[in-house]
Amino acid sequence: MSNFESDESDNSAAMEARIIELREEHRDLDLALNALAATPLHDQLQLRRMKKRKLLLKDQISFLEAQLTPDIQA
């Protein structure tokens, strides 16, 4: 295996690990959002910030997944 292939493999593994971390944070944030929304007097600002963070995480996950997917020429 060449150095390039090794570096590419290491990079892919690091990206996959990061995707897992982001998915866990996304899931945890989803649970926290549901719990916060269920309380009668929840903080609307905090709720909006959490939703914004959740969308950012989703975008980061999508970006990293796209980087891992090879371009297929038709």
C-alpha positions as CSV (number, residue, x, y, z in Angstrom):
1,M,0.0,0.0,0.0
2,S,1.4,3.4,-1.0
3,N,1.7,6.4,1.4
4,F,-1.2,8.1,-0.5
5,E,-3.5,5.1,-0.1
6,S,-2.6,4.9,3.6
7,D,-3.2,8.6,4.1
8,E,-6.5,8.4,2.3
9,S,-7.6,5.4,4.4
10,D,-6.6,7.2,7.6
11,N,-8.5,10.3,6.5
12,S,-11.6,8.3,5.6
13,A,-11.5,6.6,9.0
14,A,-11.2,9.9,10.7
15,M,-14.1,11.3,8.8
16,E,-16.2,8.3,9.6
17,A,-15.4,8.6,13.3
18,R,-16.3,12.3,13.1
19,I,-19.7,11.4,11.4
20,I,-20.4,9.0,14.3
21,E,-19.7,11.8,16.8
22,L,-21.9,14.3,15.0
23,R,-24.7,11.8,14.7
24,E,-24.5,11.1,18.5
25,E,-24.6,14.8,19.2
26,H,-27.5,15.2,16.8
27,R,-29.5,12.4,18.5
28,D,-28.7,13.8,22.0
29,L,-29.8,17.3,20.9
30,D,-33.0,15.8,19.5
31,L,-33.8,14.2,22.8
32,A,-33.0,17.4,24.6
33,L,-35.2,19.4,22.3
34,N,-38.1,17.0,22.8
35,A,-37.7,17.3,26.6
36,L,-37.4,21.1,26.5
37,A,-40.5,21.4,24.3
38,A,-42.5,19.2,26.6
39,T,-42.0,21.6,29.5
40,P,-44.8,24.1,29.9
41,L,-42.6,27.2,30.3
42,H,-39.7,26.5,28.0
43,D,-37.2,29.1,26.9
44,Q,-37.9,30.0,23.2
45,L,-34.5,31.4,22.6
46,Q,-32.8,28.3,23.9
47,L,-35.1,26.2,21.8
48,R,-34.3,28.1,18.7
49,R,-30.5,27.9,19.4
50,M,-30.8,24.2,19.9
51,K,-32.7,23.7,16.6
52,K,-30.2,25.8,14.8
53,R,-27.4,23.7,16.2
54,K,-29.2,20.6,15.2
55,L,-29.5,21.8,11.6
56,L,-25.8,22.7,11.5
57,L,-24.9,19.2,12.7
58,K,-27.1,17.7,9.9
59,D,-25.3,19.9,7.3
60,Q,-21.9,18.8,8.7
61,I,-22.9,15.2,8.6
62,S,-24.2,15.5,5.0
63,F,-21.0,17.3,3.9
64,L,-18.7,14.7,5.4
65,E,-20.8,11.8,3.9
66,A,-20.5,13.5,0.5
67,Q,-16.7,13.7,0.9
68,L,-16.6,9.9,1.6
69,T,-18.8,9.0,-1.4
70,P,-16.7,8.7,-4.6
71,D,-17.8,10.6,-7.6
72,I,-19.4,8.3,-10.2
73,Q,-19.0,9.3,-13.8
74,A,-21.9,8.3,-15.9
